[in-house]
Amino acid sequence: KNLLIWNLLLRVSLLITAKSQVGREKSQAFFKRNIQEWQWDKITRQSDLFSLNKLIRLYRGLLRLDYALKNSVSAIDEKSLVTILLLKYLRT
């Protein structure tokens, strides 16, 4: 359950580390995942599309959404809530 949010949280976390110039090796150690060079290049290019502030706000929003879904605070389904969240935080 909440697999979509979990995957988005992981991706946004990786984008934040790339944007913060943490580096691939330290990110691999922190997330305990093997990140290939081509994957890190893609993550880095994607992180260039957003400000650090926007990524952090999106991450916090995803955490709040995860909490709301796990505690049955919302009657709206997960996919709809994620769509609303992305529209809120990623609009230009």
C-alpha positions as CSV (number, residue, x, y, z in Angstrom):
1,K,0.0,0.0,0.0
2,N,1.1,3.6,-0.8
3,L,3.8,2.2,-3.1
4,L,3.3,5.2,-5.4
5,I,4.1,7.6,-2.6
6,W,7.0,5.5,-1.4
7,N,8.6,5.5,-4.9
8,L,8.0,9.3,-5.3
9,L,9.6,9.9,-1.8
10,L,12.7,7.9,-2.9
11,R,13.0,9.7,-6.2
12,V,12.6,13.2,-4.7
13,S,15.1,12.2,-2.0
14,L,17.6,11.3,-4.7
15,L,16.9,14.6,-6.5
16,I,17.5,16.5,-3.3
17,T,20.8,14.7,-2.8
18,A,21.9,15.4,-6.4
19,K,20.8,19.0,-6.1
20,S,22.8,19.4,-2.9
21,Q,25.8,17.9,-4.6
22,V,26.2,15.1,-2.2
23,G,27.6,12.8,-4.8
24,R,26.8,9.4,-6.1
25,E,29.0,7.4,-3.7
26,K,27.6,9.0,-0.5
27,S,24.0,8.7,-1.9
28,Q,24.6,5.0,-2.5
29,A,25.8,4.6,1.0
30,F,22.9,6.6,2.5
31,F,20.1,4.9,0.6
32,K,21.8,1.5,0.6
33,R,21.3,1.2,-3.1
34,N,23.6,0.6,-6.0
35,I,23.3,3.7,-8.3
36,Q,24.9,3.2,-11.7
37,E,26.7,6.2,-13.2
38,W,24.1,6.6,-16.0
39,Q,21.3,6.6,-13.4
40,W,23.1,9.3,-11.3
41,D,23.6,11.3,-14.5
42,K,19.8,11.1,-15.2
43,I,19.0,12.0,-11.6
44,T,21.4,15.0,-11.7
45,R,19.9,16.2,-15.0
46,Q,16.4,15.9,-13.5
47,S,17.4,17.8,-10.4
48,D,18.5,20.7,-12.5
49,L,14.9,21.2,-13.5
50,F,13.9,22.2,-9.9
51,S,15.0,24.5,-7.2
52,L,16.2,22.9,-3.9
53,N,13.4,24.7,-2.1
54,K,10.7,23.3,-4.5
55,L,12.1,19.7,-4.0
56,I,12.1,20.1,-0.3
57,R,8.5,21.4,-0.3
58,L,7.4,18.5,-2.5
59,Y,9.1,16.0,-0.2
60,R,7.4,17.5,2.8
61,G,4.1,17.4,1.0
62,L,4.6,13.7,0.1
63,L,5.3,12.9,3.8
64,R,2.1,14.7,4.9
65,L,0.2,12.8,2.2
66,D,1.6,9.5,3.3
67,Y,0.7,10.2,6.9
68,A,-2.9,11.3,5.9
69,L,-3.4,8.1,3.8
70,K,-2.0,5.8,6.5
71,N,-4.2,7.4,9.1
72,S,-7.4,7.5,6.9
73,V,-7.6,11.3,7.2
74,S,-8.7,11.7,3.6
75,A,-11.5,10.0,1.7
76,I,-9.8,10.8,-1.6
77,D,-7.8,7.9,-3.3
78,E,-4.0,7.9,-3.4
79,K,-3.6,8.6,-7.1
80,S,-5.9,11.6,-7.0
81,L,-4.1,13.0,-4.0
82,V,-0.7,12.5,-5.6
83,T,-2.0,14.3,-8.8
84,I,-3.2,17.2,-6.7
85,L,0.1,17.4,-4.8
86,L,2.1,17.4,-8.0
87,L,0.0,20.1,-9.5
88,K,0.4,22.2,-6.4
89,Y,4.2,21.9,-6.1
90,L,5.4,21.5,-9.7
91,R,3.4,24.2,-11.5
92,T,5.7,26.8,-13.0
